[in-house]
Amino acid sequence: MYESYYGFHEKPFALAPDPAFLFATQKHHRALTLLQYGLMNQVGFSVITGAIGSGKTMLLRKLLQQLDDDITVGMVSHVQCDTFEEMLRWILLAFELDYRSKDKVELSEAFVNFLVKEYAEGRRAVLIIDEAQHLGPAALEQLRMLSNVNVDKHQLLQLILVGQPELLNRLRKSELEQFVQRIGVDYYLEPLEQGEVKGYIQHRLRVAGGDPELFDENTYELIWRSTGGIPRLINLLCDMTLVYGYAEQKSKIDKHLVESVIRDKQRGLSPIGKIAQVTSNGDDNSVRISDKSNNH
């Protein structure tokens, strides 16, 4: 709707993770570097955690773009497994292997044979589990057992777990001490700081082909406070602000326009409303933000 009006060749604040839009803050660059290090050094487990919408899946997409041809990747998302057999079926599916009409022993044998074959042909297998906070202690222990498949000194399977803070809390339990000892890379991805929000917004505007100065200078602090620095919430707010701007034929996005969007979001179901408190203050109709970001 607003793309042609503001000169974009695509939406600058789409919610779908697109590595082309990755704004590499120091913390994002560090997380990506740690993931790369884990792969290069055949670390058994790498764990990346962070708040909902903090950019974890975007990092995975960027990592996948940079992998060499000698790495075979299987990716599982939102998996909830009650049994080891069910877990194996998901894993075989992730690597495009036949999992039908096999019992537990046959599933395990098929996967081990696949790992050995990959190793013999000079490739490494990497299993990525996104939204891994859904995995219970039993499932995590099953993954640890799978990672024990070795040939000589070479580990045949590397695992990357990515999840929300619940995953970090679960891994801190004493029953998973053996699992935690296998984790070689562990990083918590923090939300954007106030000073990073301007760069983030301008970067996405620029990548989409628009004017990086489209948002007034006085909008950035408001956007940061009303989203807690969570990239997904920033995208939600900025995208809707552009819709409002188009509706009002605004050539620039000013603070009052952002305030209008926040105020309307407060009346609905938007997660932005859980962070920002918008109130009318006298005749200037200003917005006051109280931080309810739960200290992300």
Secondary structure, 3 states (H helix, E strand, C coil): CCHHHHCCCCCCCCCCCCHHHCCCCHHHHHHHHHHHHHHHCCCCEEEEEECCCCCHHHHHHHHHHHCCCCEEEEEEECCCCCCHHHHHHHHHHHCCCCCCCCCHHHHHHHHHHHHHHHHHCCCEEEEEEECHHHCCHHHHHHHHHHCCCEECCEECEEEEEEECHHHHHHHCCHHHHHHHCCEEEEEEECCCCHHHHHHHHHHHHHHCCCCCCCECHHHHHHHHHHHCCCHHHHHHHHHHHHHHHHHCCCCCECHHHHHHHHHHHHCCCCHHHHCCCCCCCHHHCCCCCCCCCCCC
